[in-house]
Amino acid sequence: MLRLVPEAGHAVGVHLDRDAVRVVVVDLDGRVVGERRRAGVGLGAGADAVVEGVGVCCSS
């Protein structure tokens, strides 16, 4: 039987809302191991601001 080792890797999800960006890191079981949210940067802010907002969430 095969199974994944949860700690062997991670996935990153980015949720863009109208007025916020949220970045979530999950293990291979789907458990959230890290989460950042930045208000004031969302779909209405334009592409450059959204990309910068995701970068800020990931780096801080």
C-alpha positions in Angstrom: 0.0 0.0 0.0 1.3 3.5 -0.9 0.8 6.6 1.2 2.2 10.1 1.2 4.5 11.3 4.0 2.8 14.6 5.0 6.1 16.3 5.9 7.7 15.3 2.6 6.4 18.3 0.7 4.1 21.3 0.8 1.7 23.1 -1.5 1.0 26.8 -1.7 -2.4 28.3 -2.3 -3.2 31.9 -3.1 -6.7 33.3 -2.7 -7.4 36.7 -4.3 -10.4 38.5 -2.9 -11.8 41.9 -3.8 -9.9 43.6 -1.1 -7.3 41.2 0.3 -4.8 38.5 -0.7 -4.4 35.3 1.4 -1.5 32.8 1.0 -1.7 29.4 2.6 0.9 26.6 2.9 -0.4 23.1 3.5 1.3 19.7 4.0 0.6 16.7 1.9 -2.4 15.8 4.1 -3.9 19.2 3.4 -3.3 20.5 6.9 -2.6 24.2 7.0 1.0 24.8 8.3 1.2 28.5 7.6 -1.1 31.3 6.6 -0.7 35.0 5.8 -3.2 37.6 4.8 -2.8 41.2 3.6 -5.8 43.5 3.5 -6.0 46.4 1.2 -4.5 44.5 -1.8 -7.0 42.6 -3.9 -8.4 42.2 -7.3 -9.4 45.9 -7.5 -5.8 47.0 -6.9 -4.5 46.0 -10.3 -2.1 43.3 -11.4 1.2 44.9 -10.2 -0.2 45.5 -6.7 -1.6 42.0 -6.4 1.7 40.4 -7.4 3.5 42.6 -4.9 1.0 41.7 -2.2 1.5 38.0 -2.8 5.3 38.5 -2.6 5.0 40.5 0.7 2.8 37.7 2.1 5.3 35.0 1.2 8.4 36.8 2.3 7.3 38.1 5.7 
